[in-house]
């Protein structure tokens, strides 16, 4: 069996759109540096409605937004205003602290619009946890894309085969978006201690073992893994090298629990920088709650 563990995500209603959360999981905190994995949508937003994730803080991690469909406007405390559309990457390194919001563009609110994509958080190595915050947008056309046996593969981040993504990372990482036609197949790169496949659709198999849709399959290390499709299908591949234990509370991640406490106090006491043109914010929860998608 190529699959070590099969994770069925918890479905979250995030106020008008649905997210399937696979990481963190009770018996699997991370896959490589990935500590948070949400499959958002597909959700249809009616006219005059949209996604409104109010300003909220992060520390000691990077957020990675990747859309299959739809668009979002990112704003942060560095002064960034950036629209992301399908196939592009928004990589935000929170480092010692950043605040951001994600909202539907005004033009999308005038009509029915679909939002569909993947939101991940990547933990930072200890030596980079307190780096200066930054944000970089990578247009879709800058990401390496190639075809393998009927599978169209896009390298979102990291290194795979002979390709290297331009996305700046802080530790070895693997992040692929793969669209397969009927009877297509591809081989997952080896060389990473931890790897996993998420089935965005039905029709997928791992080494001939069928994989239900909306499942995160944790793979055996070093095994040759072939993903195949019986019909048009899509999957996400993640992986990388483990970074050690991380503590997570709300939107805060760190290797040090005392750093989480400091971040809680800083947000409660308005010590984080603010986001221009935003008057709202998400208050510090009274008790531990789920993190925000986006």
C-alpha positions in Angstrom: 0.0 0.0 0.0 1.4 3.4 -1.0 -0.9 5.3 1.4 0.3 5.6 5.0 -2.7 7.6 6.2 -6.0 8.9 4.6 -7.4 12.1 5.9 -11.1 13.1 5.5 -11.2 16.8 5.9 -13.5 18.6 8.3 -16.1 20.7 6.5 -16.2 24.3 7.7 -18.9 26.9 6.9 -17.0 30.1 6.8 -20.0 32.4 6.1 -21.1 32.0 2.6 -18.4 29.6 1.4 -17.3 26.2 2.4 -13.8 25.0 3.3 -12.6 21.4 3.7 -9.8 21.5 6.2 -7.3 18.6 6.1 -4.4 20.0 8.1 -3.8 20.2 11.0 -5.4 16.8 11.8 -5.6 15.1 15.2 -2.9 12.5 14.2 -1.1 14.6 11.5 0.0 18.1 12.3 2.0 18.7 9.2 3.2 17.4 5.8 6.7 18.7 5.4 6.4 22.4 6.3 2.6 22.6 5.4 0.7 23.1 8.7 -2.6 24.2 7.3 -4.5 23.0 4.2 -7.9 24.3 3.2 -9.8 23.4 0.0 -12.1 26.4 -0.4 -15.3 25.9 -2.5 -16.3 25.6 -5.1 -18.9 28.0 -3.7 -21.2 30.2 -5.8 -21.6 33.6 -4.3 -24.9 35.4 -5.3 -24.9 39.0 -6.6 -24.1 41.7 -4.0 -22.4 39.1 -1.9 -18.8 38.2 -1.6 -16.0 36.9 0.6 -15.0 39.4 3.4 -12.2 38.1 5.6 -11.6 41.1 7.8 -8.1 42.1 8.8 -6.4 39.5 11.1 -2.8 38.8 12.2 -0.2 36.1 11.5 3.2 35.3 12.9 6.1 32.9 12.1 4.5 31.4 8.9 3.8 32.0 5.3 0.3 32.0 3.8 0.0 30.7 0.2 -3.2 31.5 -1.8 -3.8 29.6 -5.1 -7.1 29.8 -6.9 -8.7 27.4 -9.5 -11.5 29.9 -10.1 -12.5 33.4 -9.0 -10.6 36.3 -7.6 -9.7 38.0 -4.3 -8.2 41.3 -3.3 -5.4 41.0 -0.8 -4.5 44.0 1.5 -1.9 44.0 4.2 -0.2 46.1 6.8 2.8 46.6 4.4 0.6 48.6 2.1 0.1 45.9 -0.4 -3.1 45.8 -2.5 -3.1 42.9 -4.9 -5.8 41.1 -6.9 -5.2 37.3 -7.3 -6.8 35.4 -10.1 -6.8 31.7 -11.1 -3.4 30.1 -11.5 -1.4 32.8 -9.8 0.2 32.6 -6.3 0.1 35.1 -3.4 2.9 34.3 -1.0 2.8 36.3 2.2 5.6 35.8 4.8 4.3 36.9 8.1 7.6 36.5 9.9 7.6 38.7 13.1 4.0 39.8 12.3 1.7 41.0 9.6 -2.0 41.8 9.3 -4.1 41.2 6.1 -7.6 41.0 4.7 -9.0 39.1 1.7 -12.2 40.3 0.0 -14.0 39.7 -3.2 -13.4 42.4 -5.9 -16.2 44.9 -6.4 -16.8 43.8 -10.0 -17.4 40.2 -8.8 -20.0 41.4 -6.3 -22.2 42.8 -9.2 -22.8 39.3 -10.5 -22.9 35.6 -9.5 -19.3 34.5 -8.9 -17.6 31.3 -8.0 -14.7 31.0 -5.6 -12.6 27.8 -5.7 -9.0 27.2 -4.6 -6.5 26.1 -2.0 -5.2 28.0 1.0 -2.2 26.7 2.8 0.1 27.8 5.5 3.8 27.0 5.5 5.7 26.9 8.7 9.1 28.7 8.7 12.3 27.2 9.9 13.2 28.4 13.4 16.0 30.8 12.1 13.4 32.5 9.8 10.4 32.7 12.1 11.1 36.3 13.1 12.2 37.5 9.6 10.7 40.8 8.3 7.2 40.4 6.8 6.9 40.5 3.1 4.5 39.8 0.3 5.1 38.6 -3.3 2.6 38.0 -6.1 3.6 35.5 -8.8 1.5 35.7 -12.0 0.3 32.4 -13.4 2.5 32.6 -16.5 5.7 32.7 -14.4 5.1 29.2 -12.9 6.7 26.2 -14.6 4.2 24.0 -16.4 4.7 20.8 -18.4 2.8 17.8 -19.6 3.5 14.2 -18.6 1.4 11.3 -20.1 -1.7 13.4 -20.5 -1.3 15.2 -17.1 -0.7 19.0 -17.1 1.5 19.8 -14.2 2.1 23.2 -12.7 4.9 23.8 -10.1 3.5 26.2 -7.6 6.5 26.1 -5.3 9.7 24.2 -4.8 11.6 21.9 -7.2 10.2 18.9 -9.2 12.1 17.0 -11.9 14.2 19.6 -13.7 11.9 22.5 -12.9 12.2 25.2 -10.2 9.4 27.5 -9.2 10.3 31.3 -8.9 8.4 31.4 -5.6 10.8 32.2 -2.8 10.7 29.5 -0.1 12.6 29.0 3.2 12.9 25.2 3.3 12.7 22.3 0.8 9.1 22.1 -0.4 6.9 20.5 -3.1 3.7 22.0 -4.3 2.0 20.9 -7.5 -1.3 21.5 -9.2 -2.1 18.6 -11.6 -4.9 18.4 -14.2 -5.4 15.0 -15.7 -7.3 13.9 -18.8 -9.0 10.5 -18.9 -6.4 7.7 -18.7 -3.6 10.1 -17.9 -1.0 9.5 -15.2 2.1 11.0 -13.7 4.8 10.1 -11.2 5.2 12.1 -8.0 8.8 13.3 -7.5 10.9 11.5 -4.9 13.6 13.1 -2.8 11.2 14.6 -0.1 10.8 13.0 3.3 7.1 13.7 3.4 4.6 13.8 0.5 0.8 13.8 0.1 -1.9 14.0 -2.6 -5.2 15.8 -2.2 -8.0 14.7 -4.6 -9.8 17.9 -5.7 -12.1 15.7 -7.8 -13.2 12.1 -8.3 -11.6 9.8 -10.8 -8.1 9.4 -9.2 -6.1 6.4 -8.2 -2.7 6.1 -6.4 -0.8 3.0 -7.6 -4.1 1.6 -8.8 -5.8 2.2 -5.4 -8.9 4.4 -6.0 -8.9 7.7 -4.1 -12.2 9.3 -3.1 -12.6 13.0 -3.8 -11.7 15.4 -1.0 -9.2 13.2 0.6 -5.6 13.9 1.7 -3.5 10.8 1.2 -0.2 10.7 3.1 2.3 8.7 1.1 5.0 6.3 2.0 8.4 8.0 1.8 10.7 6.9 -1.0 8.1 4.8 -2.7 7.5 5.4 -6.4 4.0 6.8 -6.6 1.9 6.9 -9.8 -1.3 8.9 -9.8 -3.7 8.0 -12.6 -7.2 9.1 -13.7 -10.1 7.2 -15.1 -11.8 10.5 -16.2 -10.9 14.2 -16.3 -9.6 14.9 -12.8 -7.5 17.2 -10.6 -5.2 16.9 -7.6 -2.8 18.8 -5.5 0.6 17.4 -4.4 2.3 18.8 -1.3 5.5 17.7 0.5 8.8 18.7 1.9 11.1 18.3 4.9 9.7 18.3 8.4 10.6 21.3 10.6 9.8 19.9 14.0 6.9 20.6 16.4 4.9 23.8 15.9 2.4 25.4 18.2 -0.8 26.7 16.6 -3.5 28.9 18.2 -6.0 30.7 15.9 -4.0 32.4 13.2 -0.7 32.2 15.1 2.0 29.5 14.5 5.4 29.3 16.2 8.0 26.9 17.5 7.7 28.6 20.9 4.5 28.7 22.9 5.5 31.9 24.7 5.7 33.6 21.3 2.0 32.7 20.7 1.1 34.3 24.0 3.0 37.4 23.0 1.2 37.6 19.7 -2.2 37.2 21.5 -1.3 40.1 23.8 -0.1 42.2 20.9 -3.3 41.8 18.9 -5.5 42.4 22.0 -3.6 45.6 22.8 -3.5 46.9 19.2 0.3 46.5 18.8 0.2 45.1 15.3 0.4 47.4 12.3 -2.9 48.2 10.6 -4.2 47.7 7.0 -4.9 50.9 5.1 -8.5 51.5 3.9 -9.8 48.9 6.4 -11.9 49.9 9.3 -12.8 46.4 10.5 -10.8 43.7 12.2 -11.4 40.3 13.7 -11.1 40.6 17.5 -8.9 38.1 19.5 -11.1 35.1 20.3 -11.9 34.5 24.0 -11.2 30.8 23.5 -9.3 28.8 20.9 -11.2 28.8 17.6 -10.5 27.6 14.1 -8.2 29.7 11.9 -9.5 31.9 9.1 -9.3 30.7 5.6 -7.4 33.2 3.5 
